Amino acid sequence: MKGGGYYDANSSLQARLIQSAVPLFNNAVDSVSLPDGDEAFTIVDYGCGEGKNSLACIDMLINRIRQRNCDLDINVIQNDLWINDFNRLFSSLYSEYPDPRSYSGTSGSASTYFFASGRSFYDQIAANGSVHIGLSTSAVHWLGTIPDRSISKHIHLSGATALERRQLAHIAAEQWHAFLQHRSREIVPGGKLIVVMLGCGAEPALVNDSGLWTGETFTGENLMDLMFSVLTGLVAECHISADKLEKFAVPLYCRTTAEALLPLTDPASALAGTFKVDHLRVQVDPSPLFETYQRAGDSRAYATALIDWTRAWIEPLLTAGLFDPEETSATTWQQILEELYDRMSERIAISPEAYACNPIMLYLSLTRA
């Protein structure tokens, strides 16, 4: 993700998804067994990002835990890759957050302690049997690694061939299994795991209560088609290497409910029976960016906001995948990316309804058996 506070400033959509998951978080806190004696209660956020959305979620959990036991020490582990902007996270925690005392201060005789973990959540993050609540929002759809040319004629899963989708599905299944396997070791019996990740629109289980589904199989499908089209034009103009574009693909996967459940329900799986499924739902959520456009009717402002949201998560991927620092100066690749965003913005402003980007999300709540 794009650091320096840019992601935090342009992740209102991700914040909305956390609000949709509030009932799951509340149920988890209300039903989890609290530790006895002097043992601390431990929360881990797997994929915390720069922290704005993560800290708001953690604050909610801490306040609800304190309602059950105000004398309970709480450990919070904020996990993300080592390249994450942890400086920004702790700056938000101790300086910028409206009420940092809810984290760094005390409640009753108890304290809250914060830690950072710079490892992939596809590895183990905490000690065996030490975590009471684990959460991951808008993170586990990201894959650790995928081979070059995983998607030969596009940059996104939506443009993959049937064979390429099966290959990506295999990679995603292995990494999802690894994620759950490590969580099964870390989370105490009776502990909770809540995951919010991109789902798939092409399945009967899709819930579309509010009529928000645009017909896309994957969130942002039209937006990624547009980006690929503009990138192809930039290749034709010799601004970007054709070889690099052919190698590049956005490393994410949108799971179906069946794919999410398979490691837990397949009798042949080593994880069968390790978690009880409390809640599973795939639904379409409203994009706050598109809601603002619908109220104000300003298509150019919407195009700008949508591009800002997009570049917050994709720009580091584009930079690393499309440009060689030995061949292209930072000034040059920044100019090329600005041209990409400008061309996309012009197209979005003409037809904003085609790029509503109402996210298709999978909500999963588990209890460790």
N, C-alpha and C positions, 0 to 999 in steps of 0.2 A: 504494500500500500504506500501511497505518497505520504511522507512524514512531515515533520515541522508544523503539526497542527492542521494540515490540509485535510487529512482524512476526518478528523474530529469535526471540522467545520462543514463537511459535506457528506455526512452519514445520517441524515435525518430519516432516511428510509429504513436503515438498520435499527435506529432507535424505535421506530414504529413497530417493528417486529418484536422487539423486547416487550413492548406494551401488550401485544397480542398474546404473549406467553405468560403474562402476570398470573393468571389462574393456575398455571402449572407450577410456577415458582412458589406461590402461596400454599398450594396443596403439598408440595414437597417439604417445605419448612414445617407445616402443621403436623405432618405424619411421620417425619423422620425421628428416630430415637436419639435423644440427646445423651452425650457421654456422661459417665458418672465421675465423681471425685474431682481431681485436679486436671483431668484430660481436657484439652482444648477442642473446640468444634472447628473443623477445617473445611473451607470452601476453596475450590479451584475453578478458575475460569480458563478454559482451554481455547485460546485464540482471542486474547483481550484487546489487541490493537493498541491504539494510542491512549485509550482509556476512558474517553468521555462516556460512551455508552456502557462500557463494562462497569465503571464506577457507579453509575446510576442504578444498574441492576444489583450490584453488590450492596449498595446502600439499602435498597429495598429488602434484600435478604437479611442483612444484619439487623435492621429495625424490627423485622418480624421475629427473628430468633430472640432478640432482647425481650420481646413481649412474653416469650415463654420462660426465659431465664435470664435475668439482667446481670447475674453474677458469673456468666459463662465466658471465659476467654475465647476469642475467635482468631484463628489464623486464616489469612487470605493469600492464596498463591495466584499471582497473575502470570499466565503462561502465554508465550508467543515465540516466534523464531527470534534468534539472537539479533537479527537485523532490525527488529521492531524498535520503534522510538520509545524506549522505556523512560528516557529523560522526560519526555512529554507526559507520559502517564503519571510519574511521580510529581511532576510540577502541577498537574491537575489535582492530584490527591492532596497535596499540602499547601498549595497556593491559590489555585483558581477555582476549586470546587466551592459552591456556595456555603457548605457547612463541613469543612474538613474535620471538625471535632467528632463527627459521627464515625470517622475512621481512626484518627490518631489519638483521640481522647479516651475517656473512660465512661462506662455506664455501670452504675452500682459499684462493685468492687472489681469489675472486670475490664480488660483492655482488648483492643483489636490490633493485630500485628500483620503487617503486609510484607510479602516477599515476591520476588520476581524469578521466573524460570525462563531461560532462553533456549529451550529445546523444542523440537517438533512434537506436537501432540500425538504423532504416530509412534512415539517412544513413551517409556514410562516417565512420569513427571514427579510423582510423590511416592513415599514409602508404602509398602504393602499394608492394607488395612488401616489407612490413616485419614481418608477423605470421607466426609459425611455428605456433602453435596457437591457434585460436579456439574458444570454448565458449559455449554458451548453454543453461541449464537452467531449465525452468519459466518461460519468458519470451516466446518468439516466438509463442505462441498469442494473446498480447495484440495487438490491432490498434491502430494509431496513432490513427485517427479513424474514426467511422462517423456517418452522418447521423441526426438526430432521427427518431424513429418507425421505426427500422430493423426493429424487431420490434413489431408493432402491438398484440398481445394477450398479451404476456408480457415478461419482462426478459432472457431467456436464449435462446440458439440453439435449445435443445430445444423451445421453444414457438413458433418461427418457422413461418410458412407456407412452402409449397414455393417460391413466388416470392421471399419474403424470404431464404430460405436460398441461393437462387441469387445474389441480389444481394450477400449477405454473402460468399459464396464468391468472387465476382468481386473484391471489395475485398481479401479475404485473399490471393488469388492475386497481385494487383498488389503487395501489401506483401511477400509472401514472395519474389517475384521481385526486388524492390528489396533485400531483406536479402541474398540470395545474390549479387546483382550487386556490391554493395559489398564483400562478403567476397571475391569473386573478384579484386577489385583489390588488396585489402589483403594477402591470404595469399600467401606465397612459393610457387613451384612445389615440390611435394612436401610443402607444409604441410598441416595437418589442421584440420578443422572438425567439432566434435561438437555436435549439437543434441538436446536432450530437450524435447519439447513434448507438449501434449495431443493424443491421437489419437482415432479414431472407432471405436466398437464395432460399427457396422453394416457390416462388411466381412469377406470370407472370410479375409483375412490375419491377423485377430486371433488371438493366441496366448493360450490360457487354461490353461496347464500346471497351475496349482494350484487350478483351479476357483473363482477369485475373482470372475469376472464376474457381476454382478448382473442382467444383461440390459439395462442402460442403454445407449443409443446414445452419450451424452455423460457424462463424469464429473460427478457431482453433480446429475444431472438431477432426481431426486426432491427434493433439497435446494432447488434453484432453483424447482421447482414450489411447494414449501412457502413459500418467501420471497415469491413473487408472490402467493400466496393471502393471506398475512398483510398484505402491502402493500395489496392490494385492500380488505381489511377496514379498514385505517387510512384509506384514501381515503373509504370509506363513512362513517367517523366524523369526517370533515373534519379529520384530522390532517395529511394530505398532499394536495397538489393533484392532481386527476385528470389535468389537462393535463400536469403534469410526469411523472407515472408513465407516461402514454402515450408521451411523448418518450423516456423512459429505456430504455436497454438496456445490458447488460454487454458491453463491446467485446472479445469473444474469439471465436476460431474453432478448432474441433477438426478437424485435417486428416486425410484418408485417406492411405494410402501412395502412391496414385496422384497425389494432389494435391501431396504433398511432392516427388515425383520429376519431375513434369511439366516444370518449367523446365529441368531438367538433361537430359531425354531427348527432348523434343519437337524434331525436326529444325528446326522453324521458330523455335525460341527462340534468342535471342542468347547464352544461357548453355549451350547444348548443347555437351558436351565439355569444359567448364571444370573439372568435378570428376569424379572417379571415386568411385562408391559402394562403400564398404568394408563397410557394415553398414546394414541397414534392418529394423526389427522393430517391430510394434505389439503391446503386451502389457498385461495387467492386473497391476498391482502391489498389494501389500497396504498398506492404510492402517494406520500404527502406532497411530492413535487407536482404530480399531475393534478391532485386536488387543488393546489394553489392556482394552477393554470385554469382549471374549470371555474374557479371563483373569479379570477381576475381577467381571464381572456387574453393575456399577453403572451403570445406564442414565442416571441424572441426571448423574453425573460425565462420562459420554460426551457427553451433550447439551451440557454446558458446554464441554468441550474442542472439540467440533465447531463450536460457535458462535464460540469464540475464534479458531479457525483460519480460519473464514469471514470474520469481521469484519476480520482482519488484511489481507486482500487486497481486500475489497469495500467497506469503510466509507468510504474517501475517494471512491469512485465514487458511492455513495449520497448522501453529503453534497453533492457538487458537482452531482449530477443532480436531486435531489429537493427541495432547499431553496435559497431565495433569501436571501442574507445581509441584504438590505435589508428583507425581510418576516418573516424568522424568526430569532430570536436563537439564539446558539450553545447556550445553556442549553436552549431549547425543542427544537431539533432533536436534541440529545443525548438528551433525555428520550424523544422519539418513537422514536429508534433503539433505545434500551434496551427500550422496549415491544415493538418488533419482535423483538428478540433473545429476550426473555422468552417471548413467545408461541411462537416457533419452538422454543425449548428445551423447552417443555412438550410439544409434539407429538413431538419427537424422542425424549424420554424414554419416551413411551408405546410407540413402535414403533422402537427403535433399528436393528433389522435392515433397515428400509426406507431407512435413510440411512447405509449402510456406507461409501459414497464411496471404494471401491477405485479408484484412478485408472487410466484407460485412457491409456497413454503411447506415444508414438512416439519411437523411438531411432534416430538417423541419424548415421552417421560418414562423412565425405567426405575425399578427398585432392585437393588442388589439382593439376590436370594441368599 
